[in-house]
């Protein structure tokens, strides 16, 4: 199972995922995102657009490597992988 970490900002939108260890099964980033959607409905659409591509303000890292396939999310996720999901914040 992969361990998923979210930035604290995402916890404010998805409190069901806050303050707990998140582990999911999935061989690709797309599968991990689908599993996360089961735990926190709405998260998948927050991370991905209508075509399933990562939104511009979202970055995903698997074992400290930024995912290369932002279109299909086909990057491999191993059973002991650490997946970090970050959202860029902006303001003025």
CNS distance restraints for C-alpha pairs under 8 A (distance, minus, plus):
assign (resid   1 and name CA) (resid  23 and name CA) 5.95 0.50 0.50
assign (resid   1 and name CA) (resid  24 and name CA) 5.40 0.50 0.50
assign (resid   1 and name CA) (resid  25 and name CA) 4.84 0.50 0.50
assign (resid   1 and name CA) (resid  26 and name CA) 7.33 0.50 0.50
assign (resid   1 and name CA) (resid  78 and name CA) 7.58 0.50 0.50
assign (resid   1 and name CA) (resid  79 and name CA) 4.47 0.50 0.50
assign (resid   1 and name CA) (resid  80 and name CA) 5.87 0.50 0.50
assign (resid   1 and name CA) (resid  81 and name CA) 7.52 0.50 0.50
assign (resid   2 and name CA) (resid  23 and name CA) 5.43 0.50 0.50
assign (resid   2 and name CA) (resid  24 and name CA) 5.48 0.50 0.50
assign (resid   2 and name CA) (resid  25 and name CA) 6.13 0.50 0.50
assign (resid   2 and name CA) (resid  26 and name CA) 7.34 0.50 0.50
assign (resid   2 and name CA) (resid  77 and name CA) 7.16 0.50 0.50
assign (resid   2 and name CA) (resid  78 and name CA) 6.71 0.50 0.50
assign (resid   2 and name CA) (resid  79 and name CA) 5.28 0.50 0.50
assign (resid   2 and name CA) (resid  80 and name CA) 5.21 0.50 0.50
assign (resid   2 and name CA) (resid  81 and name CA) 4.83 0.50 0.50
assign (resid   2 and name CA) (resid  82 and name CA) 5.83 0.50 0.50
assign (resid   2 and name CA) (resid  83 and name CA) 6.95 0.50 0.50
assign (resid   3 and name CA) (resid  21 and name CA) 7.36 0.50 0.50
assign (resid   3 and name CA) (resid  22 and name CA) 5.73 0.50 0.50
assign (resid   3 and name CA) (resid  23 and name CA) 4.47 0.50 0.50
assign (resid   3 and name CA) (resid  24 and name CA) 6.64 0.50 0.50
assign (resid   3 and name CA) (resid  80 and name CA) 7.20 0.50 0.50
assign (resid   3 and name CA) (resid  81 and name CA) 6.31 0.50 0.50
assign (resid   3 and name CA) (resid  82 and name CA) 4.89 0.50 0.50
assign (resid   3 and name CA) (resid  83 and name CA) 6.10 0.50 0.50
assign (resid   4 and name CA) (resid  21 and name CA) 7.65 0.50 0.50
assign (resid   4 and name CA) (resid  22 and name CA) 5.33 0.50 0.50
assign (resid   4 and name CA) (resid  23 and name CA) 6.00 0.50 0.50
assign (resid   4 and name CA) (resid  24 and name CA) 7.46 0.50 0.50
assign (resid   4 and name CA) (resid  82 and name CA) 5.91 0.50 0.50
assign (resid   4 and name CA) (resid  83 and name CA) 4.67 0.50 0.50
assign (resid   4 and name CA) (resid  84 and name CA) 5.86 0.50 0.50
assign (resid   4 and name CA) (resid  85 and name CA) 7.55 0.50 0.50
assign (resid   5 and name CA) (resid  21 and name CA) 7.94 0.50 0.50
assign (resid   5 and name CA) (resid  22 and name CA) 6.99 0.50 0.50
assign (resid   5 and name CA) (resid  82 and name CA) 7.48 0.50 0.50
assign (resid   5 and name CA) (resid  83 and name CA) 6.16 0.50 0.50
assign (resid   5 and name CA) (resid  84 and name CA) 4.80 0.50 0.50
assign (resid   5 and name CA) (resid  85 and name CA) 6.28 0.50 0.50
assign (resid   6 and name CA) (resid  10 and name CA) 6.27 0.50 0.50
assign (resid   6 and name CA) (resid  11 and name CA) 7.13 0.50 0.50
assign (resid   6 and name CA) (resid  84 and name CA) 5.96 0.50 0.50
assign (resid   6 and name CA) (resid  85 and name CA) 5.02 0.50 0.50
assign (resid   6 and name CA) (resid  86 and name CA) 6.31 0.50 0.50
assign (resid   7 and name CA) (resid  11 and name CA) 7.00 0.50 0.50
assign (resid   7 and name CA) (resid  84 and name CA) 7.88 0.50 0.50
assign (resid   7 and name CA) (resid  85 and name CA) 6.63 0.50 0.50
assign (resid   7 and name CA) (resid  86 and name CA) 5.56 0.50 0.50
assign (resid   7 and name CA) (resid  87 and name CA) 7.32 0.50 0.50
assign (resid   8 and name CA) (resid  12 and name CA) 7.02 0.50 0.50
assign (resid   8 and name CA) (resid  18 and name CA) 7.92 0.50 0.50
assign (resid   9 and name CA) (resid  13 and name CA) 7.34 0.50 0.50
assign (resid   9 and name CA) (resid  87 and name CA) 7.80 0.50 0.50
assign (resid  10 and name CA) (resid  14 and name CA) 6.14 0.50 0.50
assign (resid  10 and name CA) (resid  86 and name CA) 8.00 0.50 0.50
assign (resid  10 and name CA) (resid  87 and name CA) 7.55 0.50 0.50
assign (resid  11 and name CA) (resid  15 and name CA) 5.02 0.50 0.50
assign (resid  11 and name CA) (resid  16 and name CA) 7.76 0.50 0.50
assign (resid  11 and name CA) (resid  17 and name CA) 6.33 0.50 0.50
assign (resid  11 and name CA) (resid  18 and name CA) 5.18 0.50 0.50
assign (resid  14 and name CA) (resid  18 and name CA) 7.19 0.50 0.50
assign (resid  14 and name CA) (resid  40 and name CA) 6.41 0.50 0.50
assign (resid  14 and name CA) (resid  43 and name CA) 7.42 0.50 0.50
assign (resid  16 and name CA) (resid  39 and name CA) 7.57 0.50 0.50
assign (resid  16 and name CA) (resid  40 and name CA) 6.49 0.50 0.50
assign (resid  17 and name CA) (resid  22 and name CA) 7.15 0.50 0.50
assign (resid  17 and name CA) (resid  39 and name CA) 7.62 0.50 0.50
assign (resid  17 and name CA) (resid  40 and name CA) 7.08 0.50 0.50
assign (resid  24 and name CA) (resid  32 and name CA) 6.48 0.50 0.50
assign (resid  24 and name CA) (resid  35 and name CA) 6.34 0.50 0.50
assign (resid  24 and name CA) (resid  36 and name CA) 7.38 0.50 0.50
assign (resid  25 and name CA) (resid  31 and name CA) 7.62 0.50 0.50
assign (resid  25 and name CA) (resid  32 and name CA) 6.54 0.50 0.50
assign (resid  25 and name CA) (resid  35 and name CA) 7.20 0.50 0.50
assign (resid  25 and name CA) (resid  79 and name CA) 7.39 0.50 0.50
assign (resid  26 and name CA) (resid  30 and name CA) 7.90 0.50 0.50
assign (resid  26 and name CA) (resid  31 and name CA) 4.81 0.50 0.50
assign (resid  26 and name CA) (resid  32 and name CA) 4.97 0.50 0.50
assign (resid  26 and name CA) (resid  35 and name CA) 7.55 0.50 0.50
assign (resid  26 and name CA) (resid  77 and name CA) 6.65 0.50 0.50
assign (resid  26 and name CA) (resid  78 and name CA) 7.93 0.50 0.50
assign (resid  26 and name CA) (resid  79 and name CA) 7.88 0.50 0.50
assign (resid  27 and name CA) (resid  31 and name CA) 6.46 0.50 0.50
assign (resid  27 and name CA) (resid  32 and name CA) 7.50 0.50 0.50
assign (resid  27 and name CA) (resid  76 and name CA) 5.72 0.50 0.50
assign (resid  27 and name CA) (resid  77 and name CA) 4.88 0.50 0.50
assign (resid  27 and name CA) (resid  78 and name CA) 6.26 0.50 0.50
assign (resid  27 and name CA) (resid  79 and name CA) 7.67 0.50 0.50
assign (resid  28 and name CA) (resid  32 and name CA) 6.40 0.50 0.50
assign (resid  28 and name CA) (resid  73 and name CA) 6.83 0.50 0.50
assign (resid  28 and name CA) (resid  74 and name CA) 5.36 0.50 0.50
assign (resid  28 and name CA) (resid  75 and name CA) 5.40 0.50 0.50
assign (resid  28 and name CA) (resid  76 and name CA) 4.51 0.50 0.50
assign (resid  28 and name CA) (resid  77 and name CA) 4.98 0.50 0.50
assign (resid  29 and name CA) (resid  33 and name CA) 6.19 0.50 0.50
assign (resid  29 and name CA) (resid  73 and name CA) 5.19 0.50 0.50
assign (resid  29 and name CA) (resid  74 and name CA) 6.04 0.50 0.50
assign (resid  29 and name CA) (resid  75 and name CA) 5.77 0.50 0.50
assign (resid  29 and name CA) (resid  76 and name CA) 6.61 0.50 0.50
assign (resid  29 and name CA) (resid  77 and name CA) 6.36 0.50 0.50
assign (resid  30 and name CA) (resid  34 and name CA) 6.31 0.50 0.50
assign (resid  30 and name CA) (resid  72 and name CA) 7.08 0.50 0.50
assign (resid  30 and name CA) (resid  73 and name CA) 4.92 0.50 0.50
assign (resid  30 and name CA) (resid  74 and name CA) 6.35 0.50 0.50
assign (resid  31 and name CA) (resid  35 and name CA) 6.23 0.50 0.50
assign (resid  32 and name CA) (resid  36 and name CA) 6.20 0.50 0.50
assign (resid  33 and name CA) (resid  37 and name CA) 6.24 0.50 0.50
assign (resid  33 and name CA) (resid  44 and name CA) 6.06 0.50 0.50
assign (resid  34 and name CA) (resid  38 and name CA) 6.70 0.50 0.50
assign (resid  34 and name CA) (resid  44 and name CA) 6.74 0.50 0.50
assign (resid  35 and name CA) (resid  39 and name CA) 6.83 0.50 0.50
assign (resid  36 and name CA) (resid  40 and name CA) 6.09 0.50 0.50
assign (resid  36 and name CA) (resid  41 and name CA) 7.91 0.50 0.50
assign (resid  36 and name CA) (resid  43 and name CA) 7.02 0.50 0.50
assign (resid  36 and name CA) (resid  44 and name CA) 7.32 0.50 0.50
assign (resid  37 and name CA) (resid  41 and name CA) 4.89 0.50 0.50
assign (resid  37 and name CA) (resid  42 and name CA) 6.39 0.50 0.50
assign (resid  37 and name CA) (resid  43 and name CA) 5.49 0.50 0.50
assign (resid  37 and name CA) (resid  44 and name CA) 5.44 0.50 0.50
assign (resid  42 and name CA) (resid  46 and name CA) 6.29 0.50 0.50
assign (resid  43 and name CA) (resid  47 and name CA) 6.24 0.50 0.50
assign (resid  44 and name CA) (resid  48 and name CA) 5.82 0.50 0.50
assign (resid  45 and name CA) (resid  49 and name CA) 6.13 0.50 0.50
assign (resid  45 and name CA) (resid  50 and name CA) 7.38 0.50 0.50
assign (resid  47 and name CA) (resid  54 and name CA) 5.87 0.50 0.50
assign (resid  47 and name CA) (resid  55 and name CA) 5.88 0.50 0.50
assign (resid  47 and name CA) (resid  58 and name CA) 6.31 0.50 0.50
assign (resid  48 and name CA) (resid  52 and name CA) 5.19 0.50 0.50
assign (resid  48 and name CA) (resid  53 and name CA) 5.12 0.50 0.50
assign (resid  48 and name CA) (resid  54 and name CA) 4.37 0.50 0.50
assign (resid  48 and name CA) (resid  55 and name CA) 5.12 0.50 0.50
assign (resid  49 and name CA) (resid  53 and name CA) 5.50 0.50 0.50
assign (resid  49 and name CA) (resid  54 and name CA) 6.40 0.50 0.50
assign (resid  49 and name CA) (resid  55 and name CA) 5.84 0.50 0.50
assign (resid  52 and name CA) (resid  71 and name CA) 6.98 0.50 0.50
assign (resid  52 and name CA) (resid  72 and name CA) 6.79 0.50 0.50
assign (resid  53 and name CA) (resid  70 and name CA) 5.72 0.50 0.50
assign (resid  53 and name CA) (resid  71 and name CA) 4.44 0.50 0.50
assign (resid  53 and name CA) (resid  72 and name CA) 6.18 0.50 0.50
assign (resid  53 and name CA) (resid  73 and name CA) 7.23 0.50 0.50
assign (resid  54 and name CA) (resid  58 and name CA) 6.38 0.50 0.50
assign (resid  54 and name CA) (resid  59 and name CA) 7.72 0.50 0.50
assign (resid  54 and name CA) (resid  70 and name CA) 5.36 0.50 0.50
assign (resid  54 and name CA) (resid  71 and name CA) 6.61 0.50 0.50
assign (resid  54 and name CA) (resid  73 and name CA) 7.73 0.50 0.50
assign (resid  57 and name CA) (resid  87 and name CA) 5.63 0.50 0.50
assign (resid  57 and name CA) (resid  88 and name CA) 5.11 0.50 0.50
assign (resid  57 and name CA) (resid  89 and name CA) 7.78 0.50 0.50
assign (resid  58 and name CA) (resid  85 and name CA) 7.27 0.50 0.50
assign (resid  58 and name CA) (resid  86 and name CA) 5.75 0.50 0.50
assign (resid  58 and name CA) (resid  87 and name CA) 4.53 0.50 0.50
assign (resid  58 and name CA) (resid  88 and name CA) 6.25 0.50 0.50
assign (resid  59 and name CA) (resid  66 and name CA) 7.14 0.50 0.50
assign (resid  59 and name CA) (resid  67 and name CA) 7.74 0.50 0.50
assign (resid  59 and name CA) (resid  85 and name CA) 5.99 0.50 0.50
assign (resid  59 and name CA) (resid  86 and name CA) 5.18 0.50 0.50
assign (resid  59 and name CA) (resid  87 and name CA) 6.28 0.50 0.50
assign (resid  59 and name CA) (resid  88 and name CA) 7.73 0.50 0.50
assign (resid  60 and name CA) (resid  66 and name CA) 5.86 0.50 0.50
assign (resid  60 and name CA) (resid  67 and name CA) 5.90 0.50 0.50
assign (resid  60 and name CA) (resid  83 and name CA) 6.97 0.50 0.50
assign (resid  60 and name CA) (resid  84 and name CA) 5.66 0.50 0.50
assign (resid  60 and name CA) (resid  85 and name CA) 4.61 0.50 0.50
assign (resid  60 and name CA) (resid  86 and name CA) 6.26 0.50 0.50
assign (resid  61 and name CA) (resid  65 and name CA) 5.08 0.50 0.50
assign (resid  61 and name CA) (resid  66 and name CA) 4.21 0.50 0.50
assign (resid  61 and name CA) (resid  67 and name CA) 5.66 0.50 0.50
assign (resid  61 and name CA) (resid  83 and name CA) 5.63 0.50 0.50
assign (resid  61 and name CA) (resid  84 and name CA) 5.08 0.50 0.50
assign (resid  61 and name CA) (resid  85 and name CA) 6.57 0.50 0.50
assign (resid  62 and name CA) (resid  66 and name CA) 6.40 0.50 0.50
assign (resid  62 and name CA) (resid  67 and name CA) 6.70 0.50 0.50
assign (resid  62 and name CA) (resid  77 and name CA) 6.78 0.50 0.50
assign (resid  62 and name CA) (resid  81 and name CA) 6.60 0.50 0.50
assign (resid  62 and name CA) (resid  82 and name CA) 5.81 0.50 0.50
assign (resid  62 and name CA) (resid  83 and name CA) 4.60 0.50 0.50
assign (resid  62 and name CA) (resid  84 and name CA) 6.53 0.50 0.50
assign (resid  63 and name CA) (resid  81 and name CA) 5.86 0.50 0.50
assign (resid  63 and name CA) (resid  82 and name CA) 5.17 0.50 0.50
assign (resid  63 and name CA) (resid  83 and name CA) 6.37 0.50 0.50
assign (resid  64 and name CA) (resid  82 and name CA) 7.86 0.50 0.50
assign (resid  64 and name CA) (resid  84 and name CA) 7.88 0.50 0.50
assign (resid  67 and name CA) (resid  73 and name CA) 7.58 0.50 0.50
assign (resid  67 and name CA) (resid  75 and name CA) 6.18 0.50 0.50
assign (resid  68 and name CA) (resid  75 and name CA) 6.86 0.50 0.50
assign (resid  69 and name CA) (resid  73 and name CA) 5.15 0.50 0.50
assign (resid  69 and name CA) (resid  74 and name CA) 6.05 0.50 0.50
assign (resid  69 and name CA) (resid  75 and name CA) 6.24 0.50 0.50
assign (resid  77 and name CA) (resid  81 and name CA) 5.99 0.50 0.50
assign (resid  77 and name CA) (resid  83 and name CA) 7.99 0.50 0.50
